[in-house]
Amino acid sequence: MGTAIVVGAGIGGVTAAVALQRCGWRVTVLERAPELGEVGAGISLWPSAVAVLAELGVQGVEKSSQPSKPAGMRRPDGRWVVAAAELGLELPVMIHRARLHELIRSEFGPAIAVRTGYEVTKLAQDPDGVTVNDDLRADLLVAADGIRSVVRGTLYPQYQGPRYSGFSAYRGIADLELDDGGGETWGRGQLFGFVQLIDGRYYWYATVNRPPGQRSEPTEFATWHDPIPRLIAGSDSVLQNDIYDLTLPLVPFAQGRIALLGDAAYAMTPNLGRGACSAIEDAGALARHLTATSDLTQALTAYDAERRPITTKLVRRSRTLGRLAQTESPVLRAVRDGAFGLGGKLVALRGRKGQVEQSRRDHTPAGP
Ligand SMILES: Cc1cc2nc3c(=O)[nH]c(=O)nc-3n(C[C@H](O)[C@H](O)[C@H](O)COP(=O)(O)OP(=O)(O)OC[C@H]3O[C@@H](n4cnc5c(N)ncnc54)[C@H](O)[C@@H]3O)c2cc1C
């Protein structure tokens, strides 16, 4: 049985631990925080990530999550740019982050040991293994230590790393009764979105253009359409994070006996709502490649070859969407909103045409 160290117990790290355990590794998870857990916010889980969790035996995701409803896009005064419509698009489910983390952790068996309050500051590898802090040793190390990864910094000291996106994000959960299906509202350099969780509460998120390091309340939304000010006022606590992503091109996700995973490898802006989903998919892919061959170098090379191109595209697409959402130029905003409005109508029309054709087929008498 091989031994593995997973650095970091965010969603990526705990999923990696479960995936490695499933294919026969003995795993030590090292987390610098004093306790395991996740922040009080919602998270979108796309079907591809839900499928990996199911493959890994993680149970209860369906019962704890709320399928997203088709959502539209509004202007700050409440006028619709694209109204919510049944477009037949693939949509994510929404789940509370802490609940997701708990569900994954509940799959930890005797092959997984956890050390909290343990910060990795030093690592070295040789042909036989990886040593952490001159203290622990394993055959394989998975770095899931987030966007400011110490492991990535040690392996690739020349790499520029995090790059400020130009905006800060706010998140909260409000306990309100609303007669509103949610969706996103795009303003000038500002965006607000909200969606219902399975327990009836509303998870909301907002972004505002500003220099990094400025802590403040999201007062910009005080005059936006109902229920936005009520959602903010109705939240017990509001999280604020300056948004960074990683510089392109990304560094290789594998070096010797070390693999990078999740934000440590390719942190993206949250605009696509896919960062944690990709980390889950990385864990699934890593386990698959480690099962396919006993040659560690070959497995990690195949993992990098599969995941780096996909996630490079996601980082790029998310960045582009972020720029579009946060634009302050009146011309670009008019073009953007016009394009979204027209796009929404065309897709809705295509959806309706599909429905009409389906209904014609349904009513056509069966042939001889
Ligand atoms: C506002 C916002 C909204 C988002 N919404 C979504 C969404 O809806 N859907 C989605 O899929 N993604 C979303 N994301 C992205 C998602 O949150 C991240 O991609 C994901 O949480 C990354 O997980 P991770 O495990 O790779 O890293 P992290 O969650 O950053 O975990 C890293 C862990 O490593 C630990 N650590 C760090 N350094 C060390 C060290 N030296 N030694 C020991 N431990 C260490 C940290 O304490 C931490 O626990 C969003 C992000 C933001 C900011």
The ligand as a Tripos MOL2 file, in Angstrom:
@<TRIPOS>MOLECULE
LIG
   53    58     1     0     0
SMALL
NO_CHARGES

@<TRIPOS>ATOM
      1 C1        -16.5930   34.3420   -3.9670 C.3       1 LIG1
      2 C2        -16.3210   32.9510   -4.4600 C.ar      1 LIG1
      3 C3        -17.3540   32.1660   -4.9390 C.ar      1 LIG1
      4 C4        -17.0950   30.8830   -5.4400 C.ar      1 LIG1
      5 N1        -18.1250   30.1270   -5.8930 N.ar      1 LIG1
      6 C5        -17.8940   28.8770   -6.3870 C.ar      1 LIG1
      7 C6        -18.9610   28.0580   -6.8420 C.ar      1 LIG1
      8 O1        -20.1390   28.4310   -6.7610 O.2       1 LIG1
      9 N2        -18.6690   26.8110   -7.3540 N.ar      1 LIG1
     10 C7        -17.3750   26.3440   -7.4230 C.ar      1 LIG1
     11 O2        -17.1660   25.2120   -7.8980 O.2       1 LIG1
     12 N3        -16.3370   27.1210   -6.9910 N.ar      1 LIG1
     13 C8        -16.5580   28.3610   -6.4640 C.ar      1 LIG1
     14 N4        -15.5250   29.1120   -6.0040 N.ar      1 LIG1
     15 C9        -14.1390   28.5840   -6.0960 C.3       1 LIG1
     16 C10       -13.8610   27.6370   -4.9430 C.3       1 LIG1
     17 O3        -14.1890   28.2390   -3.7150 O.3       1 LIG1
     18 C11       -12.3740   27.2540   -4.9290 C.3       1 LIG1
     19 O4        -11.9450   26.9430   -6.2190 O.3       1 LIG1
     20 C12       -12.1810   26.0250   -4.0480 C.3       1 LIG1
     21 O5        -12.7000   26.2490   -2.7600 O.3       1 LIG1
     22 C13       -10.6970   25.6680   -3.9750 C.3       1 LIG1
     23 O6        -10.5470   24.5660   -3.1350 O.3       1 LIG1
     24 P1         -9.0650   24.0530   -2.7720 P.3       1 LIG1
     25 O7         -9.2680   22.9040   -1.8510 O.co2     1 LIG1
     26 O8         -8.2820   23.8630   -4.0090 O.co2     1 LIG1
     27 O9         -8.3650   25.2700   -2.0060 O.3       1 LIG1
     28 P2         -8.7580   25.9840   -0.6500 P.3       1 LIG1
     29 O10       -10.2040   25.9500   -0.3990 O.co2     1 LIG1
     30 O11        -8.0880   27.3190   -0.6900 O.co2     1 LIG1
     31 O12        -8.0720   25.0920    0.4810 O.3       1 LIG1
     32 C14        -6.7060   25.1450    0.7570 C.3       1 LIG1
     33 C15        -6.4930   24.5960    2.1650 C.3       1 LIG1
     34 O13        -5.0950   24.4530    2.3740 O.3       1 LIG1
     35 C16        -4.7580   24.9450    3.6600 C.3       1 LIG1
     36 N5         -3.3620   25.3530    3.5940 N.ar      1 LIG1
     37 C17        -2.8390   26.3660    2.8630 C.ar      1 LIG1
     38 N6         -1.5200   26.4140    2.9990 N.ar      1 LIG1
     39 C18        -1.1790   25.4000    3.8410 C.ar      1 LIG1
     40 C19         0.0650   24.9300    4.3620 C.ar      1 LIG1
     41 N7          1.2190   25.5190    4.0250 N.pl3     1 LIG1
     42 N8          0.0550   23.8660    5.1950 N.ar      1 LIG1
     43 C20        -1.1160   23.2500    5.5340 C.ar      1 LIG1
     44 N9         -2.3080   23.6580    5.0630 N.ar      1 LIG1
     45 C21        -2.3440   24.7200    4.2160 C.ar      1 LIG1
     46 C22        -5.7360   26.1010    3.8760 C.3       1 LIG1
     47 O14        -5.8930   26.3950    5.2590 O.3       1 LIG1
     48 C23        -7.0020   25.5330    3.2510 C.3       1 LIG1
     49 O15        -7.7750   24.8110    4.1620 O.3       1 LIG1
     50 C24       -15.7640   30.3960   -5.4880 C.ar      1 LIG1
     51 C25       -14.7180   31.1840   -4.9800 C.ar      1 LIG1
     52 C26       -14.9950   32.4510   -4.4640 C.ar      1 LIG1
     53 C27       -13.8510   33.2660   -3.9290 C.3       1 LIG1
@<TRIPOS>BOND
     1     1     2 1
     2     2     3 ar
     3     2    52 ar
     4     3     4 ar
     5     4     5 ar
     6     4    50 ar
     7     5     6 ar
     8     6     7 ar
     9     6    13 1
    10     7     8 2
    11     7     9 ar
    12     9    10 ar
    13    10    11 2
    14    10    12 ar
    15    12    13 ar
    16    13    14 ar
    17    14    15 1
    18    14    50 ar
    19    15    16 1
    20    16    17 1
    21    16    18 1
    22    18    19 1
    23    18    20 1
    24    20    21 1
    25    20    22 1
    26    22    23 1
    27    23    24 1
    28    24    25 2
    29    24    26 1
    30    24    27 1
    31    27    28 1
    32    28    29 2
    33    28    30 1
    34    28    31 1
    35    31    32 1
    36    32    33 1
    37    33    34 1
    38    33    48 1
    39    34    35 1
    40    35    36 1
    41    35    46 1
    42    36    37 ar
    43    36    45 ar
    44    37    38 ar
    45    38    39 ar
    46    39    40 ar
    47    39    45 ar
    48    40    41 1
    49    40    42 ar
    50    42    43 ar
    51    43    44 ar
    52    44    45 ar
    53    46    47 1
    54    46    48 1
    55    48    49 1
    56    50    51 ar
    57    51    52 ar
    58    52    53 1
@<TRIPOS>SUBSTRUCTURE
     1 LIG1         1 GROUP 0 **** ****
